[in-house]
Amino acid sequence: MKAVTWQAPRKVSVDEVPDPTIQEATDAIIRVTTTGLCGSDLHLYEPLAPFMNAGDVIGHEPMGIVEEVGPGVRDLEVGDRVVVPFNVCCGSCWTCSRGLHSQCETTQNHENGTGASMLGYSSLYGAVPGGQAELLRVPFADFMPMKVPQGPVDDRFVLLSDVLPTAWQGVEYAALPTDGVLLVMGAGPIGDMAARIALHRGHRVIVADRERDRLARVAARGAETVDLNDVDELGEEVRSRTGGRGPDSVIDAVGMEAFGNPVVEASHKVVGMLPDALAGPFMQAAGVDRLAALHGAIDAVRRGGTVSLLGVYGGAVDPMPLMQMFDKQIQMRMGQANVRRWTDDIMPLLLDDGDPLGTEEFVSHRLPLDDAPEAYERFRDKEDGVVKVVFTP
């Protein structure tokens, strides 16, 4: 089969690799019909390169048709149309039973001190072959895959693999009061969808970014926008719009972003040149992130407010303004999305003929799998209005 494979920092390719096979009685094999390119895939592209091996199949946002099931699978049949979450989780352990699927005790990576394994996401998270491929092996097939009806286009459902539940969890964790104001840092796919969810719930939403085409997208859905190119102090700007108080909650949907910080950009390149035996421990023990978005969120949120952290950070010893956080009595929630925790809540919106979250027009670029190397570069550089890319294997 064809698959997108990681080869070296800033280099992916589309290669012929062996087809996946049933390895456990509870496995299934799906033929992938649509698979997403996620912003966090770009972390593998360069910053997390020490945890990648040449030939690793990447990608964690797939959906498709069931081709084969193991003898222990009871609830899935050949021909079913399914979306696969990025968390590799059993659904029955202590953490899964509490809705913490990203911490699944069955697939935790104890040797790395990390949580549940993830599709296509480095040796830190199990080195599980990913979904940017023509075929995918799905473990725990009676729990992980989400059946979706035939008929509506893939774009209606593929976001259930990551974007929708990640954004949904972010809004849940934001703990907005009924008449709350939400500030979203970043108008990429996750920030855009978080804004849509909060708007659908009736909240006032302000979105900050420096990419004007992305701001135009969220403005068209009803969000207020802040162009960071035109503002010196984001906190002062949003306080001026909220009676001097600040938003009730802030979602940081930016994460490991090196934009505008030559020191951080250089550190990513240095880490990429180190031998893996040195680079891996350095990444886990040192701060290599730019924290402008997170610090901005802490500054902007009102006293007693909540910061919901969706952006992925990779450093371990970055400075945090703990005095300010303590003084403002800020609450902070964060973590990988527990995808299956939220899918039953989200599904009715996807089955609504009105498509209230605008999923069918959310994808900005649909490309064949062979175009993946170019797409990674374009997505990384945010070219040509690229917001959400999906591949059709």
Secondary structure by P-SEA (a helix, b strand, c coil): cbbbbbccccbbbbbbccccccccccbbbbccccccccaaaaaaacccccccccbbbbbcbbbbbbccccccccccccccccccccccccccccccccccccccccccccccccccccccccccccccccccccbbbbccccccbbbbbcccccccccccccaaaaaaaaaaaaccccbbbbbbccccaaaaaaaaaaaaaccbbbbbcccaaaaaaaaaabbbbbcccccccaaaaaaaacccccccbbbccccccccccaaaaaaaaaaaacccccaaaaaaccccccaaaaaaaaacccccbbbbbcccccccccccaaaaaaaabbbbbbccccccccccccccccccccccccccccccccccccaaaaaaaaaaaccccccbbbbcc
